[in-house]
Structures are given as structure tokens and as C-alpha cells.
Amino acid sequence: MKTNGATWKAYLASWPEGQWYDDHDETFDGKQGEGDPDDTAVVEVTCGVIYADDKDHEGKDLIRHFKAWERSLSRTFVLCEVPKDKLDELAALLKGIGGKVLK
């Protein structure tokens, strides 16, 4: 599964207290993932198990859980490139449609 750093961090931040994952393999821009990736990083996860709490001994597939979470969103993260002198115009356009620029 591939996503970007901003989406990955939002996913992890959405978890309830006590939820955790293990047996995972993730890379950020092709390097073994540790810590928080940059928002623009390519995050690739090839496996993992997510646990609801310490009493959960079965867990759920991390990739399936992520994809279900992503489908449930009413918003998405978009990475784009614009000329610096057009950033204010882009921000105004996004604000007009209910979006925002994340830095």
C-alpha cells in the first residue's frame, strides 16, 4: 500500500488511545521508516497488524484497516506544485471550496 506522509500521519493520529501496530514493514521515500515522515514522503507499507489494546491478541490487518479508514474520509490530501508567486491564489481557491494549505 502506498500513500503520502500527510495521510499516514493523519491515519495514525485518528487512532483511539491504546491502539497500536506491530509486525509491520514500512518505508519513507524508499528508506526504512522510523519516526514521522515528511508530509510529501512516499510511504509504503507492505504488512502489519493493528491491535485495539493490550487485550487484543488477534489484531486486524493494517493495510485493510488503513484502506477502510481512507474510504471513510470526506476529505483527501493532495500534494501539488505551484509557482511561489501563485501560492496565495491557490490558498484562496482552496479556502473558497472548504480546503486549506498544510505546511
N, C-alpha and C positions, 0 to 999 in steps of 0.2 A: 504494500500500500504506500502511495506517495502523497504527500501534502506539503504545505509550506510551514515555516516556523510559527507564524502568527496563528494559523489554525490549530496546530499541535498544542501550543501553549494555552489557547482558549479551551480546547478539549480537556486538557489536564486540570485547568482551573475550574471546570464545571463539575468535577467530581465531589461527592459528599465527603465530609470528614471521615477519615479512616479507610477510604478506598485506596488500593494500591495495585501495582502490577509487578510481575516477575517473569522469569524465563523469556526475556524479550531480546530482540536484536534490532537496534535502530542506528541509523547513520544520519548525520547532518552534513550536507554537501559532500557526501561520499566518505566521511571520516566517522569513526566510531562515536556515537552520540553520548555526551556527558554534559550535565547542566542544561541550561536553556539555550536553544538555538536562536540565531538571529531571525527576525520576522521573515526575511526573504530567503532563508536557507531552505534547501530541498531536504525534507525529512522523509526518510524511507524506513518503514517498519516491516520486517518480514515475519515476525512471530511475537507472541506474548500472551500472557494470561492475566486477566484483571480479577481482583478479589474484592468483594464488598466490605469485608472486615477480617479480623483475625480468626473468626469462627468459620469463615468460608473456606472449605478445603477443596472445592471443585473448581471454582472460578469460571470465567467466561473468556471466550476468545477475544483478545484485544482488538484485532483488526475488525471483526464483526461488530464489536461494541462501538468502535470509532465510526464505522460506516453508518450504523443506525443513528448515532448521535448527529453526524453530519447531515443525514437526511431529515432530521427533526428540526433543523435550524430554519429560521425565516430569513436569515441573512447569510452572506458568504464573504470570504476575504478575497480581495482581488489585488494582485501585485501588478503595478504598471510603471511605465517610464514616460515622463513628460519633461519638456524643456523647463528649466528652473524658472524662467520668466512667466510660465503658464501655470505654475503651481497654485497661485491664488484663484485663478479661473477654475481650475479643477476642483479645488476645495469648495468654492461657491456652488458649483454644479452639484457636487455630492451632497452638500448641505441641503440644497433645494429638493433633493429626492430622498432625504432622510438618512444619508450616509455621512461618513466623516473620514478624514485623512488620519491614519495612525502613523506616528513617527517613532 
